[in-house]
Amino acid sequence: MLLHRSFVPHLHEDETLTSAVSRTSARLGRTARDFCADYGGVFQGIVEGRPDELRLFERTIGRPFPGVIVEGGGRTFAMANQQFPRHLLSRGRLRVCPCCIEDDMKSGSGPMEARPYGRAIWLIDAIRTCHVHGMALVVIDKDPAPSRLHDFAQLVAPFAEGLSHGTFATKGRQPSPLESHLINLFQGRTGGTGWLATYPPYAVVSQCEIFGAVVAHGSSATPASLTGDELYAAGQLGFEILDAGPSSIEAALKSLVAAHGAKKGELGGRLVFGRLYEWLAHETDDAVYEPLRVIMRNVAVNALPLGPGETFLGKAVEERKVHSIHTLHRSTGEHPKRLRKLLVAAEVVGPETSGLSDDRVVFPAAVADSLSGKVLGAMTLAGAARYLGVPRPNDRALLTSGVIDPLVSTSHRGPLKNVYSVADLDRLVERLHADASPIDASETHLVPILSAAKKANCSVMEVVQLLLDRRLRAVRIKPNLKPFPSIAVDPKEVGTLVRGPEHGGMSLREVMRRMGTNDSVVKALVDAGHLPSKRAINPTNRCPQTVVLEPDLFEFSARYVSLMNLAKELGVHFRRLSAEITRGGAVPAFDPETVGATFYERSVVEPLIDKAPTDH
């Protein structure tokens, strides 16, 4: 199919491929989807920018397409040699500049319905202003029917008709710095010389809109919650802050920290930086954003109570720079009220902090060193667990089991509840290490307490009690570890010592093997009461299980035999044997449908065995 040139509208260099196909179809009085079907193409392929569909369209119009092709690539589109993730393109709704459409209708050629064309730049969601006419773009069809989706001429026709009656309204404004940056890139010019100059356009958009939204509307704001005008302003603010460089970015981030100083809740990345933190921490691992992450980490570590053992934006915090009463309480075990009094007395914090929660009173971590002699006297349960290296949830089981007593009763309601002295913790370690010697590299069968408990099907406290009772012979110490994880024991030795009494029965799996049948048949025989069983405690894992006693299995096997086993004994095909014993009057001892196999009483079938010829 080759169209006469008079049916092909003038195609523009900044026009999208979908617009070109739609306008050509409108010139013929067809929808885009019907037109593509006419020449053997598929409009969805045009929408996705597939090369084969482009070539087919170009053969149909008899000329190369000069405009912009939005090429699909997984979740990213390449447009004008720039990469844009799908979520940064506005493809499900049609946005236009009314003045551009009006100019097309006045200056274009051909039928009126084929004159307006879709600019590729309108597809970039972050561009909300027409740089030619200085006015906001308008959405003319937010939720088009599937049959009209991406069909530009069909969608713009009602709007274009309304323009002649003056039935549209928009606001005049100039493109924001973010929009101007993107427009320059799109048109092949340099985007700028600031901090954002080296970033790809998708990264510029994402950073500016999220950063600007959080700074302008608070940490709880998200771009999705803002209107188009608010996003325009947020993108402008974000661009101005980010493009100015690290010092400007740091100042904006510090203002977010200051804005949360008097609020409730533990100071952290999620609370202080909101959507910006969530996005960088959990929603993208793109290395292009690492410079922004580095700046945020530096601000956070120097302003928030973060320390070793914690991570911020995927990186471990190596050194604590800031403490709060809450974090100092967690690391020392001292009660927060006492810590607050000490800090005020030492003039580390002022009396104006009296109304702030413990996690909002922050101070340099170096100050904690000067107070170490006053605060390092005891540890809470959590502090003791960290000191010993006991992971949750085993910490509470160990420290509340009675092997070590807190300074006061656990029923005490004061600040020393569940607080342990360092001396008592050290004495517990000495008892656990009493019979230990350094581990040898060849002793690979020895494992930590947690692994030994898992392998031996027992609790961690059972292994600990064996150590305290000095019943284990193979006890070794691994160097450079905390006391609890440094202990290595033999799981087989542990399993032998914790193994319960033997129940004297056979598991159903063993019964299945002995009977030469499958587990469903054994279970059916047990459930029906044909094969006696009982519930007993498994000596290895101490869990209830169904077992069969040896005499009961012997008695069952002596009285009953399955058709398959009898056939094997006689060397006869089971079908032939079944026919013979059936003719002899034998009937199954149990319902085969219920049991899943055919069993006979031996006393019934044995008289018939001599009459059944073998297959030998």
C-alpha positions in Angstrom: 0.0 0.0 0.0 1.4 3.4 -1.0 -0.5 6.6 -0.4 -0.6 9.4 -2.9 1.4 12.3 -1.5 -1.7 14.5 -1.4 -3.0 12.2 1.4 0.1 12.6 3.5 0.2 15.7 5.8 3.3 17.8 6.3 5.3 16.0 9.0 7.4 18.0 11.5 10.8 17.3 13.0 9.5 17.8 16.6 6.4 15.6 16.0 5.9 12.2 17.6 5.4 9.2 15.5 2.0 8.5 17.0 0.9 12.0 16.0 2.1 11.5 12.4 0.2 8.2 12.0 -2.9 9.7 13.7 -2.9 12.8 11.4 -2.4 10.7 8.3 -5.3 8.4 9.3 -7.4 11.5 10.0 -6.6 12.8 6.5 -8.1 9.6 5.2 -11.1 9.7 7.5 -9.9 6.7 9.5 -8.9 6.1 13.1 -5.2 5.4 13.7 -5.9 1.8 14.6 -8.0 1.2 11.5 -5.5 2.9 9.2 -2.6 0.8 10.5 -4.7 -2.3 10.0 -5.4 -1.1 6.4 -1.8 -1.2 5.4 -1.0 -4.3 7.5 0.5 -2.7 10.6 -0.4 -2.5 14.3 -0.9 0.9 16.0 0.4 -0.4 19.3 3.7 -1.1 17.5 3.8 2.5 16.5 3.1 3.6 20.1 6.0 1.4 21.3 8.3 2.7 18.5 9.0 -0.7 17.0 11.4 -0.4 14.0 9.4 -2.8 11.9 6.2 -0.8 12.3 8.1 2.4 11.6 9.5 1.0 8.3 6.1 -0.2 7.3 4.6 3.2 7.9 7.4 4.9 6.0 6.8 2.6 3.0 3.1 3.4 3.2 3.6 7.2 3.0 6.6 6.9 0.6 9.0 9.0 2.6 11.1 8.7 5.8 9.6 10.0 9.0 11.5 13.1 10.2 10.2 13.4 13.7 10.7 11.9 17.2 10.3 8.2 17.8 9.6 7.1 21.4 11.3 3.8 21.5 10.4 1.3 24.1 13.1 -0.4 26.1 11.7 -2.3 29.1 10.7 0.4 31.6 12.7 3.1 29.9 12.1 5.1 26.7 14.7 6.7 24.5 13.5 10.0 23.1 15.6 12.4 21.1 18.7 10.5 22.2 17.8 11.0 25.9 16.7 8.3 28.3 13.4 8.8 30.1 11.9 6.2 32.5 8.3 5.4 31.7 7.0 7.2 34.8 8.5 10.5 33.7 6.5 10.5 30.5 2.9 11.7 30.2 1.5 9.2 27.8 -1.8 8.2 29.3 -3.2 11.8 29.1 -2.8 14.3 26.3 -1.3 17.7 27.2 -1.1 20.5 24.7 -0.5 24.2 24.3 -3.7 25.8 23.1 -1.8 28.5 21.2 0.3 25.9 19.4 -2.9 24.1 18.3 -4.4 27.4 17.3 -1.3 28.3 15.2 -1.4 24.8 13.6 -5.0 25.4 12.5 -4.2 28.8 11.1 -0.9 28.1 9.4 -1.2 24.5 8.5 -2.2 23.0 5.2 -4.7 20.3 4.3 -7.9 19.4 6.0 -8.4 21.1 9.4 -8.6 17.8 11.3 -5.1 16.9 10.2 -3.4 20.2 10.9 -2.6 20.2 14.7 0.3 17.9 15.5 1.7 16.5 18.8 5.0 17.9 20.0 7.3 15.3 21.4 8.3 17.6 24.2 4.7 17.6 25.5 5.3 13.9 26.5 7.9 14.9 29.2 5.8 15.1 32.3 8.1 17.6 34.0 7.6 20.1 31.1 4.4 21.8 32.0 4.9 25.1 30.2 5.1 26.0 26.5 8.4 27.7 25.9 7.1 29.2 22.6 4.0 31.0 24.0 4.8 31.2 27.7 1.7 29.5 29.0 0.9 26.4 31.0 0.1 23.2 29.1 -3.5 21.9 29.5 -4.8 18.4 29.7 -7.5 17.8 27.2 -8.3 14.2 27.8 -7.3 12.7 31.2 -8.9 9.3 30.7 -9.4 8.5 27.0 -11.2 5.3 25.9 -8.8 2.5 24.9 -9.8 2.8 21.3 -8.8 6.4 21.3 -5.6 6.2 23.4 -2.6 7.8 21.7 -4.8 8.7 18.6 -3.7 12.4 18.7 -6.0 13.7 15.9 -9.1 12.0 17.4 -8.3 13.3 20.9 -7.5 16.9 19.9 -10.4 17.4 17.4 -13.0 18.4 20.1 -10.5 20.7 21.8 -9.5 22.3 18.5 -13.1 23.0 17.7 -13.6 24.6 21.0 -10.7 27.0 20.4 -12.6 28.7 17.7 -15.3 29.6 20.3 -12.7 30.6 22.9 -13.7 27.8 25.4 -10.3 27.2 26.9 -8.5 28.8 29.8 -4.8 28.7 30.8 -2.3 30.8 32.6 0.7 32.7 31.3 4.1 31.9 32.7 7.6 31.3 31.6 9.3 27.9 31.7 11.0 27.2 35.0 14.8 26.6 35.2 14.1 22.9 35.3 11.9 23.1 32.2 14.4 25.3 30.4 17.2 22.8 31.2 15.1 19.9 29.7 14.1 21.9 26.7 17.7 22.8 25.9 18.7 19.1 26.2 15.8 18.0 24.0 16.7 20.5 21.4 20.4 19.5 21.3 21.7 22.4 23.3 23.7 22.4 26.5 21.5 22.1 29.6 23.7 24.4 31.8 27.0 24.6 33.7 25.8 24.0 37.3 25.9 20.9 39.5 23.2 19.2 37.4 24.9 19.7 34.1 26.4 16.2 34.0 23.2 14.4 35.0 21.0 12.6 32.4 17.6 14.3 32.1 15.7 11.6 34.0 17.9 12.0 37.0 17.6 15.8 36.9 13.8 15.5 36.9 13.6 12.9 39.7 16.0 14.8 42.0 14.5 18.2 41.5 10.8 17.4 41.9 11.3 15.2 44.9 13.8 17.5 46.6 11.7 20.6 45.9 8.5 18.9 47.1 10.0 17.9 50.4 11.7 21.4 51.0 8.6 23.3 50.0 5.8 21.2 51.5 7.5 19.2 54.3 9.0 15.7 54.7 5.6 14.1 54.3 5.0 15.6 50.8 5.3 13.5 47.6 5.2 14.6 44.0 2.1 12.5 43.5 0.3 14.5 46.1 0.9 17.8 44.5 -1.0 19.6 41.8 0.5 20.5 38.4 1.2 24.1 39.5 2.7 22.9 42.8 4.9 20.5 40.9 6.0 23.3 38.6 7.1 25.3 41.7 8.7 22.3 43.4 10.7 21.5 40.3 11.9 25.1 40.1 12.9 25.2 43.7 14.6 21.8 43.6 16.6 22.8 40.5 17.7 26.1 42.0 18.9 24.3 45.2 20.6 21.3 43.5 22.2 23.2 40.5 23.9 25.6 43.0 25.9 22.7 44.3 26.8 20.8 47.5 26.8 23.8 49.9 23.3 24.8 48.8 22.1 21.2 49.1 23.6 20.8 52.5 21.9 24.1 53.7 18.5 22.8 52.5 19.0 19.4 54.1 20.0 21.1 57.4 16.9 23.2 57.3 14.9 19.9 57.1 16.7 18.7 60.2 16.1 21.9 62.1 12.4 21.8 61.2 12.0 18.5 63.0 13.9 19.4 66.2 10.9 20.1 68.3 8.6 17.4 67.0 8.1 13.9 68.4 9.5 10.7 67.2 13.1 9.4 66.8 15.2 11.5 64.5 16.0 9.4 61.4 16.2 9.6 57.7 12.6 8.6 57.1 11.2 11.2 59.5 13.5 14.1 58.6 13.9 13.7 54.9 10.7 11.9 54.1 10.0 11.0 50.5 13.5 12.0 49.5 15.0 9.4 51.9 12.5 6.7 51.0 13.2 7.2 47.3 17.0 7.1 47.6 17.1 4.3 50.2 14.5 1.9 48.9 13.2 2.7 45.4 16.3 3.2 43.3 19.8 1.8 43.4 20.9 3.9 40.4 24.5 4.9 40.9 23.8 8.2 39.2 22.3 9.5 42.5 25.3 8.6 44.6 26.6 12.2 44.8 23.3 13.3 46.4 23.4 10.3 48.7 26.9 11.2 49.8 25.9 14.7 50.7 22.8 13.5 52.6 24.9 10.9 54.5 27.4 13.6 55.6 24.6 15.9 56.8 22.8 13.0 58.5 25.8 11.6 60.3 26.8 15.1 61.6 23.3 16.2 62.6 21.4 13.0 63.5 22.1 10.5 66.3 23.4 7.8 64.1 26.2 5.4 65.1 28.0 2.1 64.2 25.7 -0.8 63.6 23.3 1.5 61.7 23.1 2.2 58.0 22.1 5.3 56.2 21.2 5.2 52.5 22.8 1.7 52.1 26.1 2.6 53.8 27.2 1.6 57.3 27.8 4.4 59.8 31.5 4.0 60.8 31.7 6.6 63.5 29.2 8.3 65.8 29.3 12.1 65.6 26.0 12.9 67.5 24.3 11.3 70.5 20.9 11.8 71.8 19.8 11.0 75.3 17.9 8.0 73.8 20.9 6.6 72.0 23.3 7.2 74.9 20.7 5.4 77.1 20.7 2.5 74.7 24.5 2.3 74.5 25.2 2.7 78.3 22.1 1.2 79.9 21.7 4.2 82.2 18.3 5.6 82.8 17.4 8.5 80.5 16.3 10.7 83.5 19.7 10.3 85.1 21.5 11.0 81.8 19.5 14.2 81.3 20.4 15.4 84.7 24.1 14.7 84.1 24.1 16.5 80.7 22.4 19.5 82.2 24.8 19.6 85.1 27.7 19.4 82.8 26.2 22.2 80.7 26.2 20.0 77.6 22.6 20.8 77.0 20.6 23.7 78.3 17.4 23.9 80.4 15.5 24.8 77.3 15.6 21.1 76.2 13.4 20.1 79.2 10.3 20.0 77.0 12.0 17.9 74.3 11.7 14.1 74.1 14.9 12.0 74.8 15.5 11.4 71.1 15.3 15.2 70.3 18.0 16.2 72.8 21.2 15.8 70.8 24.8 16.7 71.5 28.3 15.8 70.2 29.2 12.2 70.8 32.6 13.2 72.2 30.8 14.5 75.3 29.8 11.0 76.2 33.4 10.1 76.7 33.8 12.7 79.4 30.8 11.3 81.2 31.9 7.6 80.9 32.9 7.3 84.5 29.5 8.4 85.6 27.2 6.5 83.2 29.0 3.2 82.6 27.8 1.4 85.7 25.2 -1.0 84.5 23.4 -2.3 81.4 19.8 -2.8 80.5 18.7 -6.1 79.0 19.3 -4.8 75.5 22.7 -3.4 76.5 23.7 -6.7 78.2 22.6 -8.6 75.1 24.9 -6.4 72.9 27.7 -6.8 75.4 27.4 -10.6 75.3 26.6 -10.7 71.6 23.3 -12.5 72.1 20.9 -11.9 69.2 17.2 -11.5 69.5 15.0 -13.2 70.5 17.5 -15.3 72.5 18.6 -12.3 74.6 15.5 -12.3 76.7 15.5 -16.1 77.1 19.1 -16.0 78.3 19.0 -13.0 80.6 15.6 -13.7 82.2 16.1 -17.5 82.7 17.8 -17.2 86.1 21.3 -17.9 85.0 22.1 -14.3 85.8 20.1 -12.0 88.1 19.4 -8.3 87.5 20.5 -5.7 90.0 16.9 -5.6 91.3 13.8 -7.8 90.9 12.2 -7.8 87.5 9.0 -6.7 89.3 10.6 -3.5 90.3 9.1 -0.5 88.5 12.0 1.9 88.9 14.8 2.8 86.4 16.9 -0.3 87.4 14.3 -2.9 86.2 16.1 -5.5 84.1 19.5 -3.8 84.6 22.6 -6.0 84.9 26.0 -5.2 86.3 29.0 -5.7 84.1 30.7 -7.8 86.8 27.8 -10.3 86.7 27.9 -10.5 83.0 31.6 -11.1 83.0 31.1 -13.9 85.6 28.5 -15.5 83.3 31.1 -15.4 80.5 33.7 -17.1 82.7 31.3 -19.9 83.5 30.4 -20.4 79.8 34.1 -20.4 78.8 35.2 -22.6 81.8 36.1 -25.7 79.7 36.9 -23.9 76.5 40.2 -24.0 74.6 41.2 -22.2 71.3 39.6 -23.7 68.2 41.7 -25.5 65.7 41.3 -24.9 62.0 40.6 -28.6 61.5 37.7 -28.7 63.9 35.2 -27.7 61.2 32.4 -29.8 62.8 32.2 -27.5 65.7 29.6 -24.7 65.3 28.2 -21.7 67.3 25.6 -22.3 70.0 22.7 -21.1 67.8 23.7 -23.5 65.0 24.2 -26.3 67.4 20.7 -25.8 68.9 19.2 -25.9 65.4 21.1 -29.0 64.4 20.3 -30.8 67.6 16.6 -29.8 67.5 16.8 -28.2 71.0 16.5 -24.7 72.4 19.5 -22.4 72.8 19.0 -22.4 76.6 19.4 -26.2 76.7 22.9 -25.8 75.1 23.7 -23.0 77.5 22.7 -25.1 80.4 24.9 -28.0 79.2 27.8 -25.5 79.2 27.0 -24.2 82.6 26.7 -27.8 83.9 30.0 -28.6 82.3 28.6 -31.6 80.5 30.1 -30.8 77.1 33.6 -32.1 76.3 34.2 -30.3 73.0 34.0 -26.6 73.8 36.1 -24.2 71.8 36.6 -20.4 71.5 36.8 -18.5 68.2 39.0 -15.4 68.4 37.8 -11.8 67.8 34.2 -12.4 68.5 31.9 -11.3 71.4 31.5 -13.8 74.2 28.4 -15.6 73.2 29.0 -16.1 69.4 32.7 -17.0 70.1 31.7 -20.4 71.7 31.7 -23.4 69.4 30.4 -26.9 70.3 29.8 -30.2 68.7 26.1 -30.5 67.6 26.2 -34.3 67.7 27.4 -34.3 71.3 24.6 -31.8 72.1 22.1 -33.9 70.3 23.1 -37.0 72.3 22.7 -35.2 75.6 19.4 -33.7 74.9 17.9 -36.7 73.1 14.6 -37.9 74.7 13.7 -41.4 75.8 13.1 -43.9 73.0 9.4 -44.7 72.4 10.1 -48.2 71.1 8.0 -47.8 68.0 8.5 -47.3 64.3 7.7 -44.2 62.3 5.1 -44.5 59.5 8.0 -44.0 57.0 9.8 -47.1 58.5 6.5 -49.0 58.4 6.0 -48.1 54.8 9.5 -49.4 54.0 9.0 -52.6 55.9 5.6 -53.3 54.3 6.8 -52.5 50.8 4.0 -50.0 50.1 3.5 -46.2 50.1 2.9 -43.7 52.8 -0.8 -43.0 51.9 -1.6 -46.7 52.2 0.1 -46.9 55.7 -1.7 -43.8 56.8 -5.1 -45.1 55.6 -4.5 -48.4 57.4 -3.6 -46.5 60.6 -6.5 -44.1 60.3 -9.0 -46.9 59.8 -7.7 -48.8 62.8 -6.6 -51.8 60.8 -3.0 -51.3 61.8 -2.7 -50.5 65.5 -0.7 -47.3 66.4 -0.1 -44.8 69.1 1.1 -41.3 69.6 4.6 -40.9 71.1 7.2 -38.2 71.5 10.0 -38.3 68.9 13.3 -38.6 70.9 15.2 -36.4 68.4 12.9 -33.3 68.0 10.6 -33.9 71.0 7.6 -33.5 68.8 4.5 -35.8 68.9 4.4 -38.4 66.1 2.4 -41.5 65.2 4.3 -44.8 65.7 3.6 -48.5 65.2 5.0 -51.1 67.6 7.0 -54.0 66.2 4.7 -56.7 67.5 1.6 -55.0 66.0 3.3 -54.8 62.6 4.4 -58.4 62.8 0.9 -59.5 63.8 -0.6 -57.4 60.9 1.8 -58.8 58.4 1.2 -62.4 59.6 -2.5 -62.0 59.2 -2.8 -59.8 56.0 -1.0 -59.6 52.7 -1.4 -57.1 49.9 -2.1 -58.3 46.4 1.1 -56.8 45.1 3.3 -58.4 47.7 1.6 -61.7 47.3 2.2 -61.6 43.6 5.9 -60.8 44.2 6.2 -63.8 46.6 4.7 -66.1 44.0 6.3 -64.6 40.9 2.9 -64.2 39.3 1.5 -61.1 37.6 -0.8 -59.4 40.1 -3.7 -59.3 37.6 -3.5 -63.0 36.9 -3.2 -63.7 40.6 -6.2 -61.5 41.4 -8.3 -63.3 38.8 -7.4 -66.7 40.2 -8.0 -65.9 43.9 -11.2 -64.1 43.0 -12.5 -67.2 41.2 -11.5 -69.1 44.3 -13.9 -67.0 46.3 -11.4 -64.7 48.1 -12.5 -61.1 48.8 -10.4 -58.2 50.1 -10.1 -57.9 53.8 -10.5 -54.0 53.6 -12.2 -51.7 51.2 -9.6 -51.1 48.5 -11.0 -47.6 47.7 -10.5 -46.5 51.3 -7.2 -48.1 52.0 -5.7 -47.4 48.5 -4.5 -51.0 48.1 -6.0 -54.5 48.0 -5.3 -56.7 51.1 -6.4 -60.3 51.8 -6.3 -62.4 54.9 -3.5 -64.9 54.5 -5.8 -67.7 55.9 -8.2 -67.1 52.9 -5.7 -66.9 50.1 -3.1 -69.4 51.2 -5.3 -72.5 50.3 -5.6 -70.9 46.8 -1.9 -70.3 46.3 -1.0 -73.8 45.2 -3.7 -73.6 42.5 -2.3 -70.4 41.1 0.2 -71.2 38.3 3.4 -69.1 38.3 4.8 -67.1 35.4 8.1 -69.1 35.5 
